[in-house]
Amino acid sequence: MSFDQDNGEEQLDESCCAHDGSQRKSHHSDKVKNNLVTRLNRIEGQIRGIKGLIEKDTYCDDVINQISATTSALNSVAKILLEGHMKSCVVERIQEGDLEVLDEILVTIQKLMKK
């Protein structure tokens, strides 16, 4: 794991993906998993907070700002996962001669960029 000085976030830099027969799985260290779960728990709290704001008829602009912050936090989780995936799973599959992984990762990136 490395630390990105630009945004203060922990980054994945270890092997995280494995093939178990025909089923693909991620294998993150406990530290990485805990980091991601902590972030997702915080996001879950933000979502509940947004719901509360709507129930209280909070000014729309304030709700939208909270939604934007939550979206940014969720995108941060996706970026961490994407980096780890590209540095491990994608590289490993390319080294094994599996170039289909390039199409897979391009589709994934396109999905992320739609948001």
Secondary structure, DSSP 8 states (H G I E B T S, - for coil): -EEETTTTEEE--S--EEEETTEEEE---HHHHHHHHHHHHHHHHHHHHHHHHHHTT--HHHHHHHHHHHHHHHHHHHHHHHHHHIIIIIHHHHHTT-THHHHHHHHHHHHHHH-
